[in-house]
Amino acid sequence: MLAFLGEITNSGLAYLSAGIGAGLVVIGAGVGIGHIGSHAVDGIARQPEATAKIQTAMIISAALIEGVALLCSVICLLLYLKV
């Protein structure tokens, strides 16, 4: 039943971990940016006069999340190519 476990190699585990890591990065970044957008729209609806400040803070936060997501994606790629 578990005979396939003997065939798992380090390269196979590296490919698996790179794929799972990249998927988690995409999901996490999407959820984070979704929350930022949702809360920004709520804030603008409550205080329309603060639209410019809210949008600026939202764009900076989204850029920081994208930067971290890109860094994590590069790490997953390096893990994939290391094998």
N, C-alpha and C positions, 0 to 999 in steps of 0.2 A: 504494500500500500504506500509506503513512504520511500520506495526505491529511488524516486527521482531526486531525493535530497542528496544522494551521493554524487549526482551529476552537477550540482550547483557549484560554480567556481567564483573566484573573487571578481572576475570581469562581469559575470552575470549579476552579481550583487551590486556592483558599481552601476551598471546600466539600470537596474531596478531602482536603486536609490536616487539616481539622477532624474529618472522619470517621475517618481513620486515627489521629489523635491520641487521640480519645476511645476508640477500640477498644484502643489500646495502654495507656491509663490503666486501663481496666477489667481487662485481662489482668494488668498488673503488680500492681495492688492485690490481685487475687484470689490470685495466686501468693504474694505477700508475706504476706498474712494466713493462707494455708494453711500456709506454713512456720512461722509463729509458733505456730499451733494445734498443729501436729504436734510441734514441739520442746517446747512446754509440756506436752503429754500425756506425752511421753517423760520429761521432768523430774519430773513428778508421779508417774509410775510408779516412778522410781528413788528418789525421796525424798518419800514421802507426807506427812511432817511439814512440808514446805516448800510445801504447796499454796497457802496464802493469799498468800505472797510471789510465787510463780510466776504465779498468776492475776492479781494486781495488775499485775505487769510486762507480762503478756500483753495485758491490756485497755488499758494506756497505749500500748503499741507499736501495737496495732491501731487505736487512735484517731488516733495520729499518721499512720499510713499512710492512713487514710480522709481525714484533713484534707488531705494532699498530693494525694490522688486527686481530692478535691472542687475544690481550687484548679486543678489541671490541667484538669479538666472545664470549669470556668468560663472558663479561658483558651481552650479549644477553642471554647466557645460564643461568646465575644467575637470570635474569629477568623472564625467562621461569620457572625456578624451584622455584621461590619465591612464586608462587601462590599456 
